[in-house]
Amino acid sequence: MITEIGIVAGEIWHFLDQREEVGLKELIEGIDRPRDNVLMSLGWLAREGHVILVQIDKDYRISLRKYV
C-alpha cells in the first residue's frame, strides 16, 4: 500500500505542476485513482510540506508549494 501511495503522490505532483491551483473534486477526477488513495497521497504530500491546502467553505483548494 505504501508503494501505491507514493505512486499516486507522484501523479498528484505532476497534475498540480501543470496547473496553478485546483479543487479537491477536480484533483480526484483528474488523477483517476480511487478517492481514498488520492486522499492518503495528498495527506502525505501535505505532511511533507509539498502542497498547500486552503479550505474555502466545504471545499479545499490545492496547489504545489513553490520553492525559490
QUIDAJO-V385437 format. One line per field, one symbol per residue. ss: DSSP state (H for helix, E for strand, C for the rest). Layout:
BEGIN
ss->???
END
This chain:
BEGIN
ss->CHHHHHHHHHHHHHHHHCCCCEEHHHHHHHHCCCHHHHHHHHHHHHHCCCEEEEEECCEEEEEECCCC
END
